[in-house]
């Protein structure tokens, strides 16, 4: 049926047709008609404090649901602020749509107030960026944006909305969502992969990317167990397999187990499922060298985007398909080996050894905190984090048990953990949601504590407080030892800040005090912040600050000796 409505209403009606539950926004006068359309729509509008936080919430929503997360921001500085979240969505392959208010069409190309050419600005950063110039074409653009965000390798889309276009009346039809196509038959490819794996002596499955599900996780475990295969996951995709499973052998990420990295380099068959095998997963492309591929190694690459296949690494076998679909056939057709592989058992033993906590300095040790969380939290608890050396303890010592329990930016964006935790708790209010953040990471988006308070979001925020930008300090000590510049950090009274937002807060400085403090945070039933005072010497799980400085001094004295990694 053709209806006459203003552009904002037309836009919102297309989102309703696609079952959208909520949007995240910072309001602006440039999209008042869209706000009006949201008023009686039944779509929840989560009003945030900063466009970067709003975009990161939308990205986290997309990760959790598998459908595009939607953010509304205004033109100029609002759009610029949102770019950080769009970059996360691009590098993390997360479906997302950003609607950006724009100046009136008749003012274009005069450098009017807050004017930016958004398709040109965002074009290199996202999958598709466009401007809607006629209200009657809004259904067409939204339908395409939704499909592009989900197609192939998922990612972000930007649509610019001139304010006069949104306000004008138009007669137009709605465009319903595209019906999903039937899953193709991948059985022949799966059979070829299994035959190649059965001949392998040192196989390694590497699972990563987006588009996975709880069912895909279960299929991956059946496949690995039946075919006796070790499974590694890529950076911040540790919830793609139950870490307690005997076939799970660790993550190929920042600060990876060196033994696992060497297994990737030595594997005779690498089955990459959904991952791009990026710089992080391959330790700067040193474990798999695109320019000098190992002639004794067969790469089998499955990725939903055909343009990614052969883009960096040259596979012997390739399939453009979602990993979740091919792993179903791999599980269905896998057969047990006549003899178990010692290689798989050794890889798992390496992981178990890597999990043994290495004591760090101080009365409150991050390895103790993470081990307690891993043993105590419900299996479906959601953990979020941003960027910083504190995350290395989480990646190393926490065992993720279920899909959809890890929200972290593979792009390495600071400030992500708090907005992601808010989005997670809004989507799953019944589940425990814990945000881990460094004191520097938290302060990138700390104003979103106000958003959490406004919507009654009872998240628990654990702030690892060492008074510095720890990751940069680690690099600084290695390259310019003892010359501290720009890495010291003032941190406010975090428990008092939590109380100022109507929440609960406490400071913890000893291992033995943490369990009781966490229990109080849970019992508070509101926003809760635990200020974890750690020793500044605890720079990484493998190196203290003094050790980092000493290694930097040795490197400076003998620059040809190499560059040790903390």
C-alpha positions in Angstrom: 0.0 0.0 0.0 1.2 3.5 -0.9 1.2 5.9 2.1 1.9 9.7 2.4 4.3 10.4 5.3 7.1 12.7 6.1 10.6 11.3 5.4 11.4 10.6 9.1 8.3 8.4 9.4 9.1 6.6 6.1 12.6 5.8 7.4 11.4 4.5 10.8 8.7 2.4 9.2 11.4 0.6 7.1 13.3 -0.2 10.3 10.1 -1.5 12.0 9.5 -3.8 9.0 12.9 -5.4 9.8 12.2 -6.0 13.4 14.6 -3.5 14.8 14.3 -3.4 18.6 16.3 -0.3 19.5 18.5 2.5 18.1 21.3 4.4 19.8 21.6 8.2 19.3 22.8 11.6 20.3 20.0 13.9 19.2 20.5 16.7 16.7 18.3 19.3 15.0 19.3 17.8 11.6 17.2 14.7 12.1 14.2 16.0 14.1 11.8 14.3 11.7 13.4 10.9 12.3 13.1 11.4 16.1 9.5 12.2 15.5 9.1 9.0 13.6 10.6 7.1 16.5 8.2 8.6 19.0 5.3 6.1 18.6 7.2 3.4 16.8 7.9 1.0 19.6 11.6 1.1 18.8 13.5 2.1 21.9 15.8 5.1 21.5 18.8 4.9 23.8 20.1 8.4 24.2 23.8 8.5 24.7 26.3 11.1 25.9 28.8 11.0 23.0 28.5 9.9 19.4 31.5 7.6 19.8 29.8 5.8 22.7 26.5 5.6 20.7 28.3 4.1 17.7 30.1 1.5 19.8 26.8 0.5 21.5 25.3 0.0 18.1 28.3 -2.0 17.0 28.1 -4.2 20.1 24.3 -4.7 19.4 25.2 -5.9 15.9 27.7 -8.4 17.3 25.2 -9.8 19.8 22.2 -10.1 17.5 23.8 -10.7 14.1 21.5 -7.9 12.7 22.6 -4.4 11.9 23.1 -2.2 14.9 21.6 1.3 14.2 22.9 4.7 15.4 21.6 8.2 14.7 24.0 11.1 15.0 24.0 14.7 13.7 26.1 16.3 11.0 29.7 17.6 11.2 31.2 17.0 14.7 28.6 14.4 15.6 29.4 12.3 12.6 33.2 12.8 13.2 32.8 11.5 16.7 30.9 8.4 15.5 33.7 7.5 13.2 35.5 5.5 15.9 32.6 3.1 16.3 32.3 2.7 12.5 35.9 1.8 12.3 35.4 -0.9 14.9 32.4 -2.3 12.9 34.5 -2.3 9.7 37.5 -4.1 11.2 35.4 -6.5 13.3 33.1 -7.3 10.4 30.0 -6.2 12.3 26.7 -5.3 10.6 25.8 -1.7 11.4 24.0 1.3 9.9 24.7 4.9 10.8 22.1 7.5 9.9 23.6 11.0 9.8 21.7 14.2 9.8 22.8 16.6 7.0 22.3 20.2 6.0 19.4 21.2 3.7 19.9 20.3 0.1 19.7 23.8 -1.2 22.7 24.9 1.0 25.1 22.2 -0.3 28.6 23.2 -1.5 28.7 26.5 0.4 30.4 25.2 3.5 27.3 25.7 5.4 27.1 25.2 9.1 28.5 21.7 9.9 28.6 20.7 6.2 30.6 17.6 5.3 30.4 15.4 2.2 29.6 12.2 4.1 29.9 9.8 1.2 33.4 11.1 0.5 34.3 11.3 4.2 33.1 7.8 5.1 33.6 6.0 1.8 37.0 4.6 2.6 36.0 3.6 6.1 32.7 1.6 5.5 31.2 -0.8 3.1 28.9 1.7 1.5 28.2 5.4 2.1 25.4 7.4 0.3 23.1 10.4 0.7 19.3 10.1 0.3 18.1 13.1 -1.7 14.4 12.2 -2.3 12.1 11.1 0.5 10.2 8.7 -1.8 13.5 6.8 -2.3 14.0 6.2 1.4 12.6 2.6 1.4 15.0 1.8 -1.5 18.1 3.1 0.3 17.2 1.5 3.7 16.6 -1.8 2.1 19.9 -1.7 0.3 21.8 -0.5 3.4 20.3 -3.4 5.5 21.3 -6.0 2.9 24.8 -4.5 2.3 25.5 -4.5 6.0 24.7 -8.2 6.2 26.0 -9.5 2.9 29.3 -11.3 2.4 31.7 -9.9 5.0 29.3 -7.9 7.2 30.1 -4.3 8.0 29.0 -0.7 8.5 26.9 1.4 6.1 26.4 5.2 6.3 23.3 7.0 5.0 23.3 10.8 5.0 19.9 12.4 5.6 19.4 16.1 4.5 17.1 17.7 7.0 14.7 19.1 4.5 14.4 15.7 2.7 13.5 14.1 6.1 10.8 16.7 6.7 9.1 16.7 3.4 6.0 14.7 2.7 6.2 11.9 0.1 3.9 9.2 -1.3 5.8 5.9 -1.4 5.6 2.2 -0.7 7.4 0.3 2.0 10.0 -2.3 0.8 9.8 -5.5 2.9 13.1 -7.2 4.0 14.7 -9.7 1.6 13.9 -13.3 2.3 17.1 -15.3 3.2 18.2 -17.7 0.4 18.3 -21.4 1.0 21.7 -22.6 2.2 23.7 -24.1 -0.7 25.0 -27.6 -0.7 28.6 -27.6 0.5 28.9 -31.3 1.0 31.3 -31.8 -2.0 33.7 -29.1 -0.6 33.4 -30.5 2.9 34.3 -34.0 1.6 37.4 -32.6 -0.2 38.5 -30.7 3.0 38.0 -33.8 5.2 40.0 -36.0 2.8 42.9 -33.5 2.9 42.7 -33.2 6.7 42.8 -37.0 7.1 46.2 -37.0 5.3 47.6 -34.2 7.5 50.1 -34.9 10.2 50.1 -31.4 11.7 46.7 -29.8 10.9 45.4 -26.6 12.6 41.8 -25.2 12.4 41.7 -21.4 12.8 38.2 -20.0 13.6 37.4 -16.3 13.5 35.4 -13.6 11.9 31.8 -12.8 12.4 28.5 -14.5 11.6 28.9 -17.4 14.0 26.2 -18.8 16.3 25.7 -21.1 19.2 24.9 -23.9 16.7 28.0 -23.2 14.7 30.1 -23.4 17.9 28.5 -26.8 18.6 29.2 -28.0 15.1 32.8 -26.9 15.3 33.3 -28.9 18.5 31.7 -32.0 16.9 33.9 -31.6 13.8 37.1 -31.1 15.8 36.4 -33.9 18.2 35.4 -36.4 15.6 38.4 -35.6 13.3 40.8 -35.1 16.2 41.8 -31.6 15.2 43.3 -28.7 17.3 41.3 -25.5 17.0 42.7 -22.0 17.6 40.7 -18.8 17.5 41.7 -15.4 16.3 42.1 -12.2 18.3 39.1 -11.5 20.6 37.0 -14.4 19.1 37.6 -16.7 22.0 33.9 -17.4 22.5 33.8 -19.2 19.1 34.6 -22.4 21.0 34.3 -23.7 24.5 37.7 -23.1 25.9 37.3 -26.2 28.2 37.1 -28.5 25.2 40.0 -30.8 24.6 40.4 -29.6 21.0 40.6 -25.9 21.9 44.3 -24.8 21.9 44.2 -21.0 22.4 44.0 -17.7 20.6 46.1 -16.2 17.9 46.1 -12.7 19.2 48.2 -10.0 20.9 50.5 -11.7 23.4 49.7 -15.1 22.0 51.3 -18.3 23.4 54.6 -18.6 21.4 54.1 -22.4 21.2 50.7 -21.9 19.5 52.3 -19.3 17.1 54.9 -21.9 16.1 52.2 -24.5 15.5 50.6 -22.2 13.0 53.9 -21.7 11.3 54.6 -25.5 11.3 51.2 -26.8 10.4 51.0 -28.8 7.2 47.3 -28.0 6.7 45.7 -24.8 7.9 41.9 -24.6 7.7 40.9 -21.0 8.1 37.2 -20.6 8.9 35.7 -17.1 8.7 39.0 -15.4 9.6 41.0 -13.1 7.3 44.2 -14.3 8.9 45.1 -10.7 9.6 48.3 -9.1 10.9 47.3 -9.8 14.5 46.6 -13.5 14.0 49.8 -14.1 12.1 52.1 -11.9 14.3 52.7 -9.3 11.7 52.4 -11.8 8.9 55.5 -13.5 10.1 53.9 -16.8 11.0 52.2 -17.0 7.6 54.2 -14.9 5.1 52.1 -13.7 2.1 55.2 -13.0 0.1 57.0 -16.3 0.8 54.3 -18.9 1.5 55.4 -22.2 3.0 55.5 -24.7 0.1 55.0 -27.5 2.6 51.8 -26.0 4.0 48.3 -26.2 2.5 46.0 -23.3 3.2 42.2 -24.0 3.0 40.3 -20.7 3.3 36.6 -20.3 3.9 35.4 -16.7 4.1 32.0 -15.1 3.2 33.5 -12.4 1.1 35.1 -13.7 -2.2 37.3 -10.6 -2.4 39.1 -11.7 0.8 40.1 -15.1 -0.7 43.6 -14.7 -2.1 43.7 -11.0 -1.2 46.6 -11.5 1.3 47.3 -15.3 1.5 47.2 -17.7 -1.4 45.0 -20.7 -0.6 45.2 -24.0 -2.3 41.4 -24.5 -1.7 39.0 -21.6 -1.2 35.3 -21.2 -0.7 33.3 -18.0 -0.5 30.7 -18.9 2.2 29.8 -18.2 5.8 31.9 -20.3 8.1 28.8 -21.2 10.1 27.3 -23.0 7.1 30.3 -25.0 6.0 31.2 -26.1 9.5 27.7 -27.7 9.7 28.7 -30.0 6.8 32.1 -30.6 8.2 30.6 -31.9 11.4 28.0 -34.0 9.5 30.5 -35.8 7.3 33.5 -36.1 9.6 34.7 -39.6 10.5 36.9 -40.7 13.4 40.6 -41.2 12.7 42.0 -44.7 13.1 44.7 -43.3 15.5 44.6 -40.2 17.5 47.0 -37.4 16.7 49.7 -36.7 19.2 49.9 -33.2 17.6 46.4 -32.3 18.9 47.1 -33.6 22.5 50.4 -31.7 22.6 48.7 -28.5 21.4 46.2 -28.8 24.1 48.9 -29.4 26.7 50.7 -26.3 25.5 47.4 -24.4 26.2 47.0 -25.8 29.7 50.6 -24.9 30.5 50.0 -21.3 29.2 47.0 -21.1 31.5 49.1 -21.6 34.6 49.1 -18.2 36.3 52.4 -16.3 36.3 52.6 -14.2 39.5 52.7 -10.5 38.9 53.8 -7.8 41.4 51.5 -6.4 44.0 48.8 -7.4 46.6 46.1 -7.3 43.9 47.0 -9.5 41.0 45.1 -9.5 37.7 45.8 -13.2 37.1 44.0 -13.9 40.5 41.0 -11.7 39.6 40.6 -13.2 36.1 41.0 -16.8 37.4 38.3 -16.1 40.0 35.9 -14.6 37.4 36.5 -17.6 35.1 35.7 -20.1 37.8 32.8 -18.2 39.4 30.8 -16.3 36.7 27.9 -18.1 35.0 28.7 -19.7 31.7 26.5 -17.2 29.9 28.1 -14.1 31.5 29.1 -11.5 29.0 32.5 -9.9 29.3 33.5 -6.7 27.5 36.7 -4.8 27.2 38.4 -2.1 25.2 42.2 -1.8 24.6 45.1 -1.9 27.0 47.6 -4.2 28.5 45.0 -5.2 31.2 43.2 -7.1 28.5 46.1 -9.5 28.1 45.3 -11.0 31.5 41.7 -11.5 30.4 42.7 -13.2 27.1 45.2 -15.5 28.7 43.4 -16.6 31.9 39.7 -16.4 31.3 38.0 -19.5 29.7 35.0 -18.5 27.6 32.4 -21.2 27.6 29.6 -20.1 25.2 29.1 -18.1 22.0 28.1 -14.5 22.5 29.9 -14.0 25.8 32.9 -11.9 24.5 32.5 -8.3 23.3 35.9 -6.7 22.4 37.2 -4.7 19.5 39.6 -6.6 17.2 40.4 -3.1 15.9 42.0 -2.3 19.3 39.8 0.7 20.1 40.0 2.2 23.6 36.8 3.1 25.3 34.8 0.3 23.8 34.1 -1.9 26.9 31.7 0.4 28.7 29.4 1.2 25.8 29.5 -2.5 24.8 28.5 -3.6 28.3 25.5 -1.2 28.2 24.3 -2.5 24.9 24.7 -6.1 26.2 22.7 -5.5 29.3 20.0 -3.8 27.4 19.7 -6.8 25.1 20.1 -9.4 27.8 19.0 -7.9 31.1 18.8 -11.3 32.8 22.5 -12.0 32.2 25.6 -11.0 34.2 27.5 -8.4 32.2 31.0 -7.4 33.3 33.1 -4.7 31.7 36.9 -4.7 32.1 38.7 -1.5 31.5 41.9 0.2 32.2 41.8 3.6 33.9 42.8 5.1 30.5 40.4 3.0 28.6 37.4 3.8 30.8 38.1 7.6 30.7 37.7 7.5 26.9 33.9 6.9 27.3 33.3 7.4 31.1 30.4 9.8 30.4 28.4 6.8 29.3 28.0 5.9 33.0 25.3 8.5 32.8 23.6 6.5 30.0 23.8 3.4 32.1 22.2 5.2 35.1 19.4 6.7 32.9 18.3 3.3 31.7 18.9 1.4 34.9 21.6 -0.8 33.4 23.1 -2.9 36.2 26.5 -3.6 34.7 29.7 -4.3 36.8 32.7 -2.3 35.7 36.1 -3.5 36.8 38.7 -0.7 36.3 42.3 -1.9 36.3 43.9 1.3 37.8 47.7 1.7 37.4 47.8 5.4 36.7 49.1 5.2 33.2 48.5 4.3 29.6 50.1 0.8 30.1 50.4 -0.4 26.6 52.1 2.7 25.3 54.3 2.8 28.4 55.4 -0.8 27.6 56.4 0.2 24.1 58.0 3.4 25.4 60.2 1.6 27.8 61.3 -0.8 25.1 62.2 1.9 22.6 63.1 4.9 24.8 63.9 3.3 28.2 63.5 5.7 31.2 62.3 8.6 29.1 58.7 8.8 30.3 56.7 11.1 28.2 52.9 11.4 27.8 52.0 8.1 29.5 51.3 9.1 33.1 47.6 9.4 33.9 45.4 11.1 36.5 42.4 9.0 37.5 39.4 10.5 39.5 37.9 8.9 42.5 36.0 6.2 40.6 33.8 4.8 43.4 32.7 8.4 44.1 32.0 8.9 40.4 29.9 5.8 40.4 27.9 7.1 43.4 27.5 10.5 41.7 25.7 8.6 38.9 23.5 6.9 41.5 25.5 3.7 41.4 27.6 1.7 43.8 31.4 1.8 44.0 34.3 0.4 46.0 38.1 0.2 45.9 39.9 -3.1 46.0 43.6 -3.4 46.6 44.1 -7.1 47.8 43.3 -10.4 46.2 41.4 -11.7 49.2 39.1 -8.7 49.2 37.9 -9.1 45.6 35.3 -11.9 45.9 33.4 -10.1 48.6 33.5 -6.8 46.8 32.3 -8.4 43.6 29.4 -10.0 45.5 28.4 -6.6 46.9 28.5 -5.1 43.4 26.2 -7.8 42.2 23.9 -7.4 45.2 23.7 -3.6 44.6 21.4 -4.2 41.6 22.6 -1.1 39.9 25.5 0.3 38.0 28.6 -0.7 40.0 32.3 0.2 39.7 35.2 -1.6 41.3 38.4 0.4 41.3 41.1 -2.3 41.2 44.4 -0.7 42.4 47.2 -2.7 40.8 50.9 -2.3 41.1 52.3 -0.1 38.3 55.1 -2.7 37.9 52.5 -5.2 36.6 53.0 -4.0 33.0 52.0 -7.3 31.2 51.5 -11.0 32.1 55.1 -11.6 31.0 57.0 -8.5 32.0 57.3 -5.9 34.8 57.9 -2.3 34.1 61.5 -2.6 35.3 62.0 -5.6 33.1 60.6 -3.7 30.1 63.0 -0.9 30.8 66.0 -3.2 31.2 65.1 -4.9 27.9 64.9 -1.5 26.2 68.3 -0.5 27.6 69.8 -3.8 26.3 68.2 -3.2 23.0 69.5 0.4 22.8 73.0 -0.8 23.7 72.9 -3.6 21.1 70.2 -2.6 18.5 71.0 -5.7 16.4 70.0 -8.0 19.2 66.3 -7.9 18.3 63.2 -6.4 19.9 61.9 -8.6 22.7 58.1 -8.6 23.1 56.6 -8.0 26.6 
